[in-house]
């Protein structure tokens, strides 16, 4: 599934600013796209689906990506210490 997402992921112009704001970085769009590919293809990356989104967590970098499950667009990125669990 992660390889399929990596091949098909899309970006909107606003997501680059959101990515940098949430992670407190100043990456270019190319750097963000490269980092997302590294996260998606890392062996220890975890994926779960809640509702209409995939939540992809890379433990080494402590980054969670939120990706729309229908069109594979990156929605946001967050800095998280551990894999989130579903809230009831």
Residue, then its C-alpha position, 0 to 999 in steps of 0.5 A: x500500500x505504501x508503494x502505491x501511495x508513493x507512486x500516486x501522491x499529490x500535493x496542493x500549493x497550500x500543503x507546502x506551507x502547512x507542512x513547514x508550519x506544522x513541522x517548524x521547518x523551511x523546506x522547499x517544495x522539492x525537499x518536502x516531496x523528497x522527504x515524503x517519499x523517504x518516509x513512505x518507502x522506509x521499512x519501519x513506516x506504519x500505516x493505518x486508515x481511519x475514515x477517509x484518510x491514511x495516517x502514516x507514521x515514521x518512528x525514526x523521524x517522529x513524523x505523521x503524514x495525513x493522506x486522503x485515501x481517495x485521491x492520495x493527496x497529502x493533507x498535512x504533516x505532524x510531529x508525533x512521538x508515537x503511533x496515534x490510536x483511534x479515538x472512540 
